[in-house]
Amino acid sequence: MTRYILFFVFLSFFLSACNEKKTDKELIQEQIEVLQTAIEEHDRGDFMAVIDEQYSDKLNDSRSLLQKRLMLFFYRYKDISVYVSGTEIDLQQIRAEAYSQVILTGGSSLIPDNARHYEVKSCWKKVDDEWLLSCLDW
């Protein structure tokens, strides 16, 4: 009988830990990771799912222009790696800004022939409990 009680206590503790609500900063960090993985895997669908309808960037790209630029990037570079570090998130209700250090490498074979470092500022907007990328500056 004691085993069953201990089992149910452990099970209820485990299930309550799994149901903890994530903070907005954690949700934004997860979205950044989705973008990172989508770029590395050449997954346009997953990437664009994180982009807000009113997206804009320093090149004055809209959401549709970003998608075209992304496809050209995927075509140009067979292998892409994205390294994101030092992300700091400034949260203001339903808007946020994230500042990250990003290294992007790409090449037509296994060895990258292009590598760049960027200081990236990303703007995020909360839409229906989901954080979407609304602007980008690098």
URGIDA-V175261 format. One record per backbone hydrogen bond with DSSP energy under -1.0 kcal/mol. CO is the residue of the C=O (numbers start at 1). NH is the residue of the N-H. E is the energy in kcal/mol with one decimal. If there is no record, write none. Layout:
BEGIN
co={CO:CO}
nh={NH:NH}
e={E:E}
END
This chain:
BEGIN
co={1:2:3:4:5:6:7:8:9:10:11:12:13:14:15:23:24:25:26:27:28:29:30:31:32:33:34:35:36:37:38:39:43:44:45:47:48:50:52:56:57:62:63:64:65:66:67:68:69:70:71:72:73:79:81:83:85:88:90:92:94:95:96:97:98:99:100:101:102:103:104:105:106:106:107:114:116:118:120:121:122:123:123:124:125:127:130:132:133:134:135:136:137}
nh={5:6:7:8:9:10:11:12:13:14:15:16:17:18:19:27:28:29:30:31:32:33:34:35:36:37:38:39:40:41:43:42:47:48:49:50:51:133:55:136:60:66:67:68:69:70:71:72:73:74:75:76:77:107:105:103:101:99:97:95:126:92:124:90:122:88:120:85:118:83:116:81:113:114:79:106:104:102:100:137:98:134:135:96:132:130:127:125:52:56:123:58:121}
e={-1.9:-2.6:-2.6:-2.5:-2.3:-2.6:-2.9:-2.5:-2.1:-2.8:-2.6:-2.0:-1.9:-1.7:-1.2:-2.2:-2.4:-2.4:-2.2:-1.8:-2.3:-2.0:-2.1:-2.3:-2.3:-2.6:-2.7:-2.3:-2.1:-2.3:-2.9:-1.2:-2.0:-2.9:-1.6:-1.4:-1.1:-3.0:-1.5:-1.0:-2.2:-2.4:-2.0:-1.8:-2.6:-2.6:-2.0:-2.0:-2.2:-2.5:-2.2:-2.4:-2.3:-1.7:-2.6:-2.5:-2.7:-2.8:-2.2:-2.2:-3.0:-3.2:-3.2:-3.4:-2.9:-2.4:-2.8:-2.6:-3.2:-2.7:-2.4:-2.3:-1.6:-1.4:-2.4:-2.5:-2.7:-2.9:-2.6:-2.5:-2.9:-3.0:-1.2:-2.0:-2.7:-1.2:-3.4:-2.5:-3.0:-1.6:-2.7:-1.2:-3.3}
END
